[in-house]
Amino acid sequence: MSVLSSINRCFPALCAVFRKKKGFGFVKILHWLLLVLFSAAAALARLRLLAVGFDADGLPVPMDLNAMALPAVLIVAAVIALIMAQRYPAQRELCGSMDLYFAFDRSTLAVMLMVLGSFALIGSAVCSLVFSLRTTVTMILSVFLAVGAACLLYATTALRRKAEFPGIALLVPVCAMVLALILFYREHAADPILRHYYVETLALAALTVLLLEFAAFAFRGGAPRLLMPASTMSVIFCAAALAARPTLAEILFYAGGACIALGIGAAADFDP
């Protein structure tokens, strides 16, 4: 709340524009345009960083503009996402069931994105089991990720049909993302060069927050002003992670995460 309050104090006029009901359709179009632009900018900045941001020994080049471009893009994108989210209702204003806030029954695109993203996560889990070193931790994460993706498919189908479903099903992908974040950080924590992995860490964290907030709506505790920026930043972080040309399992994972974030954002209906 302190971050949002600071933004309100620094940009009062801009926040007032985004709170107006008039022209809400234009703001939605602007949101998607900015999402595409910032995703492309983040991917290009990551490519540039990997190309010239390190010396021959693999060490980061100090005070390099290419290294500063990516954080600058991500910070600007986060600030704009938070400002645009001021149009949406706060958590205390929510009182309806989940299908009132996510129009999967009216948005075929959102359903297709959720289905595509879920199958991509399942594909990532299968690739990890087949092509990666089979440790107990890897197998547990792969199974957890596949089950979480299946739960997302189940919830999407139920919301599409406006049918009731147990909200606990949406907590499974949250737990899978938390586990993925913990294992990823444990694997890379010994690397002293943060530039090697901070984008992927942020992508996992953003996806975790997004799925947690999405699940919160099943318990009538969701916060649109947090969910929508999390959706936007998840797409941008995943785009930057994909630019690093990772393994097939990682490509499927981040592509699936981006599709799910886009699907949730496309289905969200918080018009004031």
Buried (B, 14 or more C-beta within 10 A) or exposed (E): EEEBEEBBEEBEEBBEBBEEEEEEEEBBEBBEEBBEEBBBBBBBBBBBBBEEBBEEEEEBBEEBEBBEBBBEBBEEBBBBBBBBBBBBBEBEEBEEEBBEBBBBBEBEEBBBBBBBBBBBBBBBBBBBBEEEEEEEEBBEBBEBBBBBBBBBBBBBBBBBEEEEBEBEBBBBBBBBBBBBBEBBBEEBEEEEEEBBBBBBBBBBBBBBBBBBBBBBBBEBEBBBBBBBBBBBBBBBBBBBBBBBEBEEBBBBBBBBBBBBBBBBBBBBBBEE
